[in-house]
Amino acid sequence: MKITKKEAIKFKNRWEVINAFEHDELRRTSMDIKMQQLAALMASVNELGWEKALSEGEDKLRERWNRLRRAYNVL
């Protein structure tokens, strides 16, 4: 399905309004609410099938943290 240039501009403008609203909403959301939302997502990892994706690269990440700890003598 083809759309006209005018329709494409209207579509783009609508999404810009939506993105601006979401940005403002995120800015107004308290840290407590954000942490509750994060906790809910993390509690749903298994049900959503994210455990494999979240664990990918874990070894590399641990090694980076270990290098930082050694560099700053935190170990």
Summary of the structure (lengths in Angstrom):
residues: 75
radius of gyration: 20.9
end to end distance: 59.9
largest distance: 61.3
contacts: 126
relative contact order: 0.05
helix: 80%
strand: 0%
